[in-house]
Every structure is written in structure tokens, then in C-alpha cells.
């Protein structure tokens, strides 16, 4: 029996400290997980943040999770559960809107304008006050992976056998101090299990030291919303460049998406953790999005090359070697743009791409090109296999086992992001090399 959540956190911390851990990031599940996580973070000398996630409860059975919604609009859907329960699109959208509103409210209150600590590439420990069904923790694990976490540990003072076994197949590691049988409720194992309020969460987060935001900003050369004039239209984007960046990757989304694409956002975070700058921008104007009238592949590729010219005109990005990352139809645009202006594009990565839409451009692509496809995405896998025969540049087809077209399956997007990161780091030269070339000339 634990006295309270702080006592449980101290005992949990002793267990976690028994094994060496490499600069972990502690992510508490609010509200009850925060007072447990504070002593854990203090004992490990780790940064502490909250992971605000809400499970999408099935209609009529809110405890049964058919998916989860996380920060940045990330949605993780259990399509098997949804089909089994015959949940309609309208029911899903209603549930998503309700939970996203609660997430936004909590983020505003808990962080008070502070940035979320970076998750991409980190070893994270998700902490809660206990596991009953395990559905919320499972949702948190999936959201953390979508945000680019390298390794995910779930740590709790107490949990049911069923929930712990479930977590063992979901997280990389589970640390649970007590697994009583029979298990009735988490609160039965605390002398004081008073409800934790939002004010208490805010107080605890403020008292735990975070990295100095001024130091964090010093690590980033550019972090700004930008407006780019390209081919007679104005495109909105978000440019982020770490200090000492090794290159810059421009993201091209597929039809029906935009610069806020959760999958592209997650991959971009993983790239920035490896000193690669990123530009996510809208290929379409708001008017084009509203009317559904999209430019052709050729016209879109011309816009991309206008964007590349804009990057070369900016002092902070002018000397950075550039790569293109295209998803779905955005992959065809990336390949066409690379073929049209080979001097500016040093590498291309296509995920779940449609290179068949750029068939005429493929033989002219010079930049080393990586095609990433899920093993379950059979039609697109055939298309990309055929595209290899038309490409003349250095090229490779990376098949991610167990992944469908959207890479929604656990861990698949992270494996795709790792492959993209390795390709760009291999083929985008470091700025120091470029500077040496300039001096030599």
C-alpha cells in the first residue's frame, strides 16, 4: 500500500535507477501520473513533461479504445476494432473533435505557452499512477512513437496482470512494482488517492526545472512561420533549422493534406534531432484547397523549384544542401522537381509514393533516391518496384515490414523515418564541406 502518489513515485524511481538509462525524458500522463512522475524525474535527473493524450472511446463503451488522439492533431486508429464495432465516419469525427478540444484545453493550461520538450529520437519513460485496463497507456505509447520516440518505457507503481501483459507487447519495456491478484482498482493500493486537479498539475510542472528556454532557442537558428511567393501565388510554410544544420529537407505532402500532416510532422521532428533543417509548406493556396482544383504535377514541381530558389535567397538557408521528402502524390512532385533542377536537389526520399505520376521525369532524376513502401501496400509496392527500372540515379527500395499505405501500424512510421534520416545524412554534405569547396574555388 502506497501512502500517496509521491510515495509511489519515490519507490518507482528506486527501481528505475537500478539500471543505467541514457538521458531519458519523463512523460507524465495527466492528471494522476504527474505527482508520481516528479520524484522519478528528480531521481533520474531527467527532464519532465506531460504527454497529453486522449483515447477515442467506442460509442456506448467509452472504456473500449478504438484509437487515440494526441498533441499536434496526431490520430492513431485501431481499424480492426473500428470495423468490429461498426463505427461510422461521423461517429469517429465526433469523438475526435470532442477529445481534441480537451487536449487543446489541457495543453494551454499545463504549459502556459511553453514548448513541448522534444520527443523525437529520445528514450522516453511514460509514467502513470497505475494500469487498470491499460488503454490510456497504450494510446500514449502509440502517440509517443508517432512523435518519433526512439524507445518507450511504461512505468507504473501498480497494475492489473492483463494490462501489464498488454503493455509488454506494446512498449519496449514495462516497469510495474506490484501486480496484485485479484486486481479491482488502482485507488485501492493508495492510502491517499485524492483526485489531482489541473492547478496541481500546473504547480508541479512549474516547480520541476525545465531546460532554459533561452538555451533551447540558442540551439535553433530558425523557427518561423513563413510566406513564400512562388509562381504568382503565396504559400504558407513552417521553417525550422537547427544550429550547425547538416542540410535542409523540404516536405511535399500528398493530395488532401497540408503542412500540418501528422506523419510528415513526426518525420520532420526525427530529422531535426539529427541536425537536419526542415521546411513544411502548403503546396496549395487556401483558395485551391477550398475549390479542390489542384495544379498539375508539372505546375506543382515548378512551384517547388520556386520555393528552392526562395531558400537560396535567405541568408540562413542559402548554403544548406537541400533534399526533398515526398509522400503519396507529393513523391511524384518531388521527383519531377529534382529532375527539372538537378543542381539544387541533392537527395530525394519518397514514402508511400506514386512515382508513376512522374514517369516522364524519372530517367532525368540525378539525385540519389530512396523509395520507402509498406509491405502491406501491395499496389504501391508494385508501382515503386517498377519505378526502379526507370530511375538512372543511385536508388534503393526500402520495404517496411508490416506497414500499410499510411504507416499507421505501431513502429512503422519510426522505421520509415529512420531510413529517411540515414539516407539524407549519407547524401547531404555537411556545411563545413561546402564552405571548404567555396574557399578552394
HELIX and SHEET records of a PDB file:
HELIX    1   1 UNK A    5  UNK A   17  1                                  13    
HELIX    2   2 UNK A   33  UNK A   44  1                                  12    
HELIX    3   3 UNK A   71  UNK A   73  5                                   3    
HELIX    4   4 UNK A   79  UNK A   85  1                                   7    
HELIX    5   5 UNK A   89  UNK A  111  1                                  23    
HELIX    6   6 UNK A  135  UNK A  146  1                                  12    
HELIX    7   7 UNK A  161  UNK A  168  1                                   8    
HELIX    8   8 UNK A  186  UNK A  189  5                                   4    
HELIX    9   9 UNK A  198  UNK A  207  1                                  10    
HELIX   10  10 UNK A  213  UNK A  218  1                                   6    
HELIX   11  11 UNK A  262  UNK A  272  1                                  11    
HELIX   12  12 UNK A  286  UNK A  291  1                                   6    
HELIX   13  13 UNK A  297  UNK A  313  1                                  17    
HELIX   14  14 UNK A  329  UNK A  340  1                                  12    
HELIX   15  15 UNK A  355  UNK A  358  5                                   4    
HELIX   16  16 UNK A  359  UNK A  362  1                                   4    
HELIX   17  17 UNK A  378  UNK A  390  1                                  13    
HELIX   18  18 UNK A  412  UNK A  427  1                                  16    
HELIX   19  19 UNK A  431  UNK A  440  1                                  10    
SHEET    1   A 5 UNK A  47  UNK A  50  0                                        
SHEET    2   A 5 UNK A  25  UNK A  28  1                                        
SHEET    3   A 5 UNK A 123  UNK A 128  1                                        
SHEET    4   A 5 UNK A 151  UNK A 158  1                                        
SHEET    5   A 5 UNK A 173  UNK A 178  1                                        
SHEET    1   B 3 UNK A  53  UNK A  58  0                                        
SHEET    2   B 3 UNK A  61  UNK A  70 -1                                        
SHEET    3   B 3 UNK A  75  UNK A  77 -1                                        
SHEET    1   C 8 UNK A 220  UNK A 230  0                                        
SHEET    2   C 8 UNK A 233  UNK A 242 -1                                        
SHEET    3   C 8 UNK A 276  UNK A 281 -1                                        
SHEET    4   C 8 UNK A 247  UNK A 252  1                                        
SHEET    5   C 8 UNK A 322  UNK A 327  1                                        
SHEET    6   C 8 UNK A 345  UNK A 351  1                                        
SHEET    7   C 8 UNK A 368  UNK A 374  1                                        
SHEET    8   C 8 UNK A 395  UNK A 400  1                                        
END                                                                             
